[in-house]
Amino acid sequence: MKRRTFTLAALSATLVAGGSYLTFFGKPGQSTGALPGAAFAQDAGAEPVIRPDFVLGQADAPIEVIEYASYTCPHCAHFHTQVFPQLKANYIDTGKVKFIHREVYFDKFGLWAGMVAQCSGEMRYYGVSGMIYDTQAEWIGKGDAGAIADNLRKIGAKAGLSKEQLDACMNDGAMAQSMVATYQKHATDDDVQATPTLIIDGEKHSNMSYDDLAAILDAKLAQ
């Protein structure tokens, strides 16, 4: 199955430099909509905080599945609409799998989507991320930055975030930097070069169908 590939070193060169954040993620007033991530005021010399994972399922489940995915990756949206519901129903909800979704940022729009999902909090994170994947084509639209920002705000509002909470979230430069630093660390540690990538009990796997994934999980459960 197809995946979206990237070179972490190339992305890192763009993202790490303090001044590059404004270039890559957008500057205030670039469109009629309020652009997220406009205020990157964190000291460039400060060490970004590595953010904790959001865990879905029982913490002591016998199998751990980590998914690396981007909110702007069509193959990731396909995984979440076609594969993930069955994975959740048959393995996560039944206590067999502990699932962790780790965000990958190809572009500013994926980062903005991640900010909305993460600002929703641990209890609502997977519900909001699911909404973002389910409506990917709609909120991306024609790729207009202002329209995308407004569409993501609407998703956040549906999740229960107030206008004030969304304003604070989408202009939180320190949080955006920590999200990028977290993504870079995890992707480097796990040698992730494409999305979606699955890490199943430490073993790296490419994008796959539900049947192929279930076969791997069932084999591990039978051990």
Buried (B, 14 or more C-beta within 10 A) or exposed (E): EEBBEBEBEEBBEEBBEEEEBBEBBBEEEEBEBBBBBBBBEBEEEEEBBEBEBBBBBBEEBBBBBBBBBBBBBEBBBBBBEEBBEEBBEBBBEEEBBBBBBBBBBBBBBBBBBBBBBBBBEEEBBBEBBBBBBBBBEEBBEEEBBEBBBBBBBBBBBEBEBEEEBBBEBBBBBBBBBBBBBBBBEBBEEBEBBBBBBBBBEEEBBEBBEBEBBBEBBEEBEEE
